[in-house]
Amino acid sequence: MTCELVVDERVVLVVWGTPELDDLVQLEQTICAVYEERGPVVFIARVPPSAPPPDELFRAELTKVLGRFMSRLVSYHAVVEGRGFFAAAKRTVLATIFLMSGQSRAFNVHATVEEVLPAVPPGYREEVRSALSYFRLRGHFAHSLRPQAKARAS
């Protein structure tokens, strides 16, 4: 798994490293389980500046997966960190994926974690505020996952 998945009540956080298809299976299972146990989920995806952009296959699969679990989310927050053209391009790619899913009203793309709370529906803000503190105290907003080295063909 090349992502880190953390749950606090009805808030699910994923910190992306190098996106892989298997990660989407785990993500979908986690969101469905939290929904079944606790109700609608606030989903936060943190993309550190060092995370590479997803490839075309991953983007296509992400669009399908979003369609399957979107009804379980109250809102989706993609935090694509970084400055400059590359970070802006990653935010644009995500915004495009969201628009293609047909569910764009619930999607939010942010440059920092601090932008998440004001964008959360009012009835969820206290729970999200608490979860953000939980995630911050445990260092989930202060690190990057190391990109996996690809095997070389000999």
C-alpha positions in Angstrom: 0.0 0.0 0.0 1.4 3.3 -1.0 -0.9 5.5 1.0 -1.7 6.0 4.6 -5.3 5.6 5.7 -6.5 7.0 9.0 -10.0 7.1 10.5 -11.4 9.3 13.3 -15.2 8.9 13.8 -16.8 9.8 10.5 -13.7 11.4 9.0 -11.4 9.4 6.7 -8.0 10.7 5.8 -5.7 9.3 3.1 -2.2 10.6 2.7 -1.0 9.7 -0.8 2.4 8.5 -1.8 2.7 6.9 -5.2 -0.9 6.1 -6.1 -1.6 2.4 -6.9 -4.8 0.6 -7.9 -4.7 -1.6 -4.8 -4.9 1.5 -2.7 -8.3 2.3 -4.2 -9.7 -1.1 -3.1 -8.6 -0.4 0.5 -9.9 3.1 0.4 -13.3 2.0 -0.9 -13.6 -0.7 1.7 -12.7 1.7 4.5 -15.2 4.3 3.4 -17.9 1.7 3.1 -17.2 0.3 6.5 -17.2 3.7 8.2 -20.4 4.6 6.5 -22.1 1.3 7.5 -21.0 1.8 11.1 -21.3 5.5 11.6 -23.1 7.2 8.7 -22.1 9.7 6.0 -18.3 10.3 5.8 -16.2 13.4 5.4 -13.2 12.3 3.2 -9.9 14.2 3.1 -7.2 13.2 0.7 -3.8 14.8 1.4 -1.4 14.9 -1.5 2.1 16.1 -0.3 4.2 18.1 -2.7 6.5 15.1 -3.3 3.7 12.8 -4.4 3.8 12.1 -8.1 0.6 12.7 -10.2 -1.5 9.6 -10.8 -1.1 7.9 -14.1 -4.0 7.6 -16.7 -5.1 4.2 -15.6 -5.3 5.2 -11.9 -7.2 8.4 -12.8 -9.7 6.3 -14.8 -10.2 3.8 -12.0 -10.5 6.7 -9.4 -13.4 8.1 -11.4 -15.1 4.7 -11.3 -14.4 4.2 -7.5 -15.7 7.7 -6.7 -18.9 6.9 -8.5 -19.4 3.8 -6.3 -18.7 5.4 -2.9 -19.8 9.0 -3.5 -23.2 8.4 -2.1 -21.6 7.6 1.3 -19.7 10.9 1.5 -21.0 14.2 2.8 -18.0 15.9 1.3 -14.7 15.2 -0.3 -11.6 17.4 0.3 -8.5 17.0 -1.8 -5.6 18.9 -0.2 -3.0 19.1 -3.0 -0.1 20.8 -1.2 2.7 22.7 -2.9 3.3 25.9 -4.8 3.9 26.8 -8.4 2.9 25.3 -11.7 3.3 21.6 -10.8 1.0 21.8 -7.7 -1.5 23.9 -9.6 -1.5 21.4 -12.4 -2.2 18.5 -9.9 -5.1 20.5 -8.4 -6.5 21.1 -11.9 -6.3 17.3 -12.7 -8.3 16.5 -9.6 -10.9 19.2 -10.2 -11.3 17.7 -13.7 -11.8 14.2 -12.3 -14.4 15.5 -10.0 -16.2 17.3 -12.7 -16.2 14.2 -14.9 -17.7 12.2 -12.0 -20.9 14.3 -12.2 -20.8 14.9 -8.4 -18.8 18.1 -8.4 -20.9 19.9 -5.8 -19.5 17.7 -3.0 -15.9 18.0 -4.1 -13.4 20.5 -2.9 -9.8 21.0 -3.9 -7.6 22.9 -1.5 -3.9 24.0 -1.3 -3.7 23.5 2.5 -5.3 21.6 5.3 -6.4 24.8 6.8 -8.8 25.4 3.9 -10.8 22.2 4.7 -12.8 23.2 7.8 -14.6 26.2 6.3 -15.7 24.0 3.3 -17.2 21.3 5.5 -21.0 21.3 5.8 -21.9 23.1 9.1 -23.3 20.0 10.9 -20.0 18.2 10.6 -17.6 21.0 11.5 -17.0 20.1 15.1 -16.4 16.5 14.3 -14.0 17.5 11.5 -12.2 20.1 13.7 -11.6 17.3 16.3 -10.4 14.9 13.6 -8.0 17.4 12.1 -6.5 17.9 15.6 -6.2 14.2 16.0 -4.5 13.8 12.6 -2.2 16.8 13.2 -1.1 15.5 16.7 -0.2 12.2 15.1 1.9 13.8 12.4 -0.3 13.0 9.4 0.0 16.5 8.1 3.8 16.9 8.6 5.3 14.1 6.4 5.4 12.7 2.9 5.3 9.1 2.0 8.4 8.1 0.1 7.7 7.3 -3.5 8.3 3.7 -4.3 11.3 2.9 -6.5 10.3 1.2 -9.7 12.0 -2.1 -10.5 14.4 -1.9 -13.4 14.3 -4.4 -16.2 17.7 -6.0 -16.7 
